[in-house]
Amino acid sequence: MADRPRSRRGEGDQLKADVLAAVNRLLAEWGSHEKLTMRAVAKEVGVAAPSIYLHFADKTELVWAALADKYEQLAQVMRVADDAVAVGDVRGKLLAQVRAYCRFAGENPGHYRLMYDVRQPALEPGRAGRHPARAVSGLLRAAINACLEAGHSLALPPRQAAHTLWAGLHGMVSLQLSLVASADPGMLDGLAEGLVDALVAREAVAEPSCPAETGIERLMAATIVDD
């Protein structure tokens, strides 16, 4: 790409947007972060590499910033679905969120693959909980906790249950997108409801049960940053 004219004062936001767009293009083309470097991104945009460092400290921050809007779009779809369910129907709200998750993936397969199928930089222990995907996982954790507080027994401790649900949803969606031309909304809805049934009891009771904290639960509590 030809060299980009030097940005004038106040044009830094446009450069940042162009950099993030370039990262998305390169990730989509390469399917992994491994060939992605500050120099490669700078070449794609037509600027010098030091210009990238003015906005992003390292490659991890760069990749996360490029994908953050996609995680937020998914989270917003889930919030809207949650808000459409009557207050007090906490299990219904959880079901609405997981259906919305599947619908977003089916309607935006390119975005979804970038978010979850493209290999991203390794998570450093101190930064793992700051991944932009927490916008999605945080909603699932809150919904699971709300179910427990409302009297619905859980098959796993809350954080582990939420992560298991998330992993199950991703697995179902990925299979559909890999094996057929497009995801079948009806099938995904049914499978998602089955996952919720396996983790969250349908009926609320006065004294809901929940397994004792596990090692996985403690690890998640230590590494995940709650919004």
N, C-alpha and C positions, 0 to 999 in steps of 0.2 A: 504494500500500500504506500502511496506517496506520502511524503512528510506533511504533517498537518501544520497549518500556520500557527504561530505561537498565540496562545490564548491571551486575550486582552483582560484587563482587570474586570472582575465580576463574571467571567465566563467559566470559572472553575466548576460550577455545577453541571454545565453542559459537557465538559470534559469527563467528569465523573460518570455521567449517564452514558456517554459513548464508551467508556472503559467497561462498564458493566454489561452493556450490549455486546461488546466484543468477547467478553468472557463467556457469555451465554452461547454465542456462535461457536467458539472454539470447543467448549465442553460438548456441545451437541455434535460437532464434527468428529471429535476425538474419542468421545465416550469415556473419558477419564481425565483426572487432573494431572496425570503424570508428566505429560509434555507441556503442560501449562506453566509458563514462567512469566515473570514481570516483563522480561525482554520480549517474549512472544506476544504478549498483550499489547505492549507499547508499539511493536511493529504493526500489529493489526489495526491499531488506532491511528498510527502515523505520528507518534510523539516519542520523545526520549524516555527511557526507562525511569530515570529519576522523577519524572512528572507523575508516574503512577504512585510512587512512594509518598508523594505529597498528600494522597488521599487514603492509601491503604498501607498498613504496616508490613504485611506479609501476604503470602499466597492464600493462607487459610482465611484471613479476613476478606480478601478479594473475592474468593469463591462464595463465601457465606453471604456477602453483600449482594452478589449477583443473583443468588437464589432466594434471598429474603422476601422479595415481593411475591414470589410464587407461594411460599409457605403462608404468607399473610392472606393471599387470595383464598387459599383453601380454608384457613381458619375463619375468614369472614363468611364464607359459604356455610360453614358449620354453625357459626353464631346465629346467622339468619334462620337456619332450620330450627335451632334450639328455641329462639324467640317465638317461633310460630306455634309452639306447643304450649298448652295451658300451664300456668304457674301451678306448681305442686305435683305435676306429673313428671317426676324426675327421671323415671325409667323411660318414659316416652321421649323425653328430651335427649337422653343418651341414644336411643334408637334413631331419632331424627338426625343426630350428629353423624352417626356411622353411615346412614344412608346417604347423607350429603357428601361425606368423604368419598364413597364409592361413585357417586354421580359426578363429582368433580374430576376424579381420575378418568372415568369413562369419556367425559366430554372434553378433557384436556390432556390427551395421552402424551403429547410432546412435552408439556410442562411437567407432567408427573414423572416421566422418565428422567428428566433433568434433576428433579428433586430427590429421587430415590434410587434410580438405576445407574446414574453416572457416578463413578468412583470419586469420592471427595478426599481432601487431605486428611491424614490420620488425626484423630482427636487426641489432643494432649489432655492429661488428667485435669489440669486446672481450667480448661476451656470447654470441656465436653458439655457442661450444662448450659452453655451460652449459644449453642447452635440454634440458628433461626427456626429449626423444626420444633422448638419448644412452644411456638405459637399454636401448634397442632396438638402436641402431646399434653400440654397444659390444660387444654379444653377437655380432653378425655379423662385426665386425672381428676379434674374438678367434677365432672359428671359422675364418675365412679364413686367419688367421696360423697356426693349428694345422695346417691342411691343408698349407700350404707347408712348415712345419717337419717334417711327417711324410712329405714327398716328393711331394706332389701339385703339379704345375706349375700356374701361374696365367696367365690370358690378359691380365691387367692387374696393375699394382702393387697390393699388398694393400689399402690404404685405398680406392683407386679401384674395385677389384673389389668390396669390401664395399658401397660406396655405389651402384655400378651394380646390384648384386643387390637392394638395398633399393628403389631406384627402380623396378626391373623388377617386383618383388613388388607394390609400391603400384599401379603402372599396371595390372597384371592384375586385382587386387582391385577397383580403382575401376571398371574397365570392366564387370566382372561385376555389381557393385552398381548401376551406372547403367543397364545394358541389360536386366537380368532381375530378377525379383522377389527372388531370393535367389541367393547364390553357389553354384556347383556344386563341391562338394569334390573330386570326382574330376578334373574339368577343371583346377581350380587346382593340385592336386597334380602333375598331369602337366606343366603349364606351368612350375611352380616347379622341378621336377626338370630341365627343359630349360634353365632359366636357370643352374642350378648346373653342368650339363654344359658350358655355353658358357664358364664362367669358371674351373672347377676340373677338372683332369684326373681321370678315373676311377681310373686306376692310379697307384700311388706308384712312384717311381724313386729311384735313389741320388742323382742330381743333378738335382733339379727345376729347371725354368726359370721365370723371372719377369722381365717387362719392366723395363727401367731406370726409375728414378724420373722421373715426368713433372712438368710444372708444376702439374697438378691435384693430384698426390700431395703435392707440397711445400706447396701452399696448404692442403690438408686438415690436414697435419701442424702447420701454424702456427695453425690456428683451432679444431681439435677438441680438447677436453679429454678425455683418457682417464681412466676411473674406475679 
